[in-house]
Amino acid sequence: MTSDEEPRFEETFESNVADFKQQASEEILAVEKEIAKLRDPTVHAALLFMSVKEKENANRLLKNIYARLDQLEAQLKQIESKIGKTGTRQAAPSAPAVPVPMLAEVDQKIVSFIKKHGPASAEAIQAEFKYKGRNAACARLSKLAMLGKLVKQRAGKVIYYAHPEDQTGRGD
């Protein structure tokens, strides 16, 4: 550094240091004011009051949730008593209360095919009964499973449909 630059550097440095000290003292003063506020008992009281109110709100919400849950349990018990359940599985009545729906001829053929050849996937039914798409076969098989004429068995990603009398399917 040259001799001209040295005094300017010192002046700039001293100016920067003075600015830094000023900013630091302002920050310290602001922090001290905040600390003083925290020492005030009214601030503590306000924080405790807010905490109590929040806890009361949470307890009120929980009380409402528990009351609704009790209502749902009572409704469930009432429904179970109406249908004759006591919490354990009972044997199904020998005569169904709802008339058994008649199966379409195609559905009867699908059930017969599966009973004769064993479990089959929707793709196999599609090929055998010459459906254009797999969705038609899936719809028929799902309907037959819902009616209890077939049983669904999963083997990986493929769902096989078996006859209820043949439980040795590929899904085991």
Helices and strands as residue ranges (DSSP letters): H 5-39, H 41-83, H 105-117, E 120-121, H 122-128, H 134-146, E 151-155, E 158-162
